[in-house]
Amino acid sequence: MLELKDLNVHYGKLHVLHDLSIQVPEGQRVGIFGHNGAGKTTLLRACMGDLEHMQGNVQYRGNAIRTNEVHVNVSYGMAFVPQGHNVFRDLQVQQNLKIAGMRHEPDARKQAFDEVYALFPLLAERSEQIAGSLSGGQQQMLALGMALMTQPSILLLDEPTIGLAPVIVRDVLASVSEINRSRKTTIVIVEQNVQATLQNVDRAIVIKSGRIIYDGKSADLLSQESLWDLF
Ligand SMILES: Nc1ncnc2c1ncn2[C@@H]1O[C@H](COP(=O)(O)OP(=O)(O)OP(=O)(O)O)[C@@H](O)[C@H]1O
């Protein structure tokens, strides 16, 4: 379980997140939506402890998440894929995956490789290709694969479909759902592609100016398009 209780985040004088309390059970897929600047990225960074300061309580699987200790928080089973294609462009696909799985012993790394290649056969086919020569969608698959090399129990994804063509958006979101289905990985995904994402998550949270204005089943939000005017 990921638990945020009375979370407040400021950047200097700017109060970005206001008294947020959210509980994400194991294995749930949660979509976080809202306008630019609503505080979605800040929320993900708070979950990882990737902030200078925050007030309130963030816990993952009973472990207190502390700021400035991302390396410790990762060891609790968390992985964060930030916005953009976070791959080493000059290295091969397999070298990218190897670096991401560096902390593993060889046997565990082999298992992680097998798992990633089973989920993304395209990465296996292109294991020797230079990452920078992959398409945008393929690079995003590689970024997901790299996150999976740490064998996380929760994946925090910041706009993984940004800049991708609609058909590729669907592929990336379907891959995220497949990761959840096959590995039971909890998913927290920030997205601007609201409709496509709602079809791939169980729960939707809408944030406006750092406050939760909707928290409910994604299907309910999907069927009430009038609610989309909220954000
Ligand atoms: N490191 C920072 N220092 C100062 N202000 C910041 C910092 N990061 C974000 N902000 C500000 O905090 C607010 C929330 O930003 P955040 O990136 O969390 O929003 P967001 O909902 O993810 O937006 P976007 O969709 O544009 O990524 C914005 O006003 C932003 O300008």
The ligand as a Tripos MOL2 file, in Angstrom:
@<TRIPOS>MOLECULE
LIG
   31    33     1     0     0
SMALL
NO_CHARGES

@<TRIPOS>ATOM
      1 N1         11.4800   22.7640   -8.7980 N.pl3     1 LIG1
      2 C1         10.5280   23.6970   -8.7980 C.ar      1 LIG1
      3 N2         10.7490   24.9150   -8.2640 N.ar      1 LIG1
      4 C2          9.7830   25.8680   -8.2430 C.ar      1 LIG1
      5 N3          8.5380   25.6910   -8.7220 N.ar      1 LIG1
      6 C3          8.2550   24.4890   -9.2670 C.ar      1 LIG1
      7 C4          9.2190   23.4420   -9.3340 C.ar      1 LIG1
      8 N4          8.6410   22.3620   -9.9310 N.ar      1 LIG1
      9 C5          7.3790   22.7180  -10.2190 C.ar      1 LIG1
     10 N5          7.1430   23.9990   -9.8240 N.ar      1 LIG1
     11 C6          5.8620   24.7190   -9.9350 C.3       1 LIG1
     12 O1          4.9230   23.9840   -9.1610 O.3       1 LIG1
     13 C7          3.6590   23.9360   -9.8180 C.3       1 LIG1
     14 C8          3.2530   22.4860  -10.0350 C.3       1 LIG1
     15 O2          4.1680   21.8940  -10.9490 O.3       1 LIG1
     16 P1          4.0790   20.3590  -11.3900 P.3       1 LIG1
     17 O3          5.1890   20.1230  -12.3560 O.co2     1 LIG1
     18 O4          3.9910   19.5000  -10.2110 O.co2     1 LIG1
     19 O5          2.6650   20.3420  -12.1450 O.3       1 LIG1
     20 P2          2.1040   19.3420  -13.2150 P.3       1 LIG1
     21 O6          0.6600   19.1860  -12.8880 O.co2     1 LIG1
     22 O7          2.9330   18.1200  -13.2770 O.co2     1 LIG1
     23 O8          2.2510   20.1560  -14.5590 O.3       1 LIG1
     24 P3          2.6870   19.6520  -16.0350 P.3       1 LIG1
     25 O9          1.4980   18.9510  -16.5810 O.co2     1 LIG1
     26 O10         2.9630   20.9530  -16.7290 O.co2     1 LIG1
     27 O11         3.8940   18.7900  -15.9070 O.co2     1 LIG1
     28 C9          3.8070   24.7340  -11.0950 C.3       1 LIG1
     29 O12         3.3650   26.0440  -10.8200 O.3       1 LIG1
     30 C10         5.3020   24.7280  -11.3540 C.3       1 LIG1
     31 O13         5.7040   25.8770  -12.0500 O.3       1 LIG1
@<TRIPOS>BOND
     1     1     2 1
     2     2     3 ar
     3     2     7 ar
     4     3     4 ar
     5     4     5 ar
     6     5     6 ar
     7     6     7 ar
     8     6    10 ar
     9     7     8 ar
    10     8     9 ar
    11     9    10 ar
    12    10    11 1
    13    11    12 1
    14    11    30 1
    15    12    13 1
    16    13    14 1
    17    13    28 1
    18    14    15 1
    19    15    16 1
    20    16    17 2
    21    16    18 1
    22    16    19 1
    23    19    20 1
    24    20    21 2
    25    20    22 1
    26    20    23 1
    27    23    24 1
    28    24    25 2
    29    24    26 1
    30    24    27 1
    31    28    29 1
    32    28    30 1
    33    30    31 1
@<TRIPOS>SUBSTRUCTURE
     1 LIG1         1 GROUP 0 **** ****
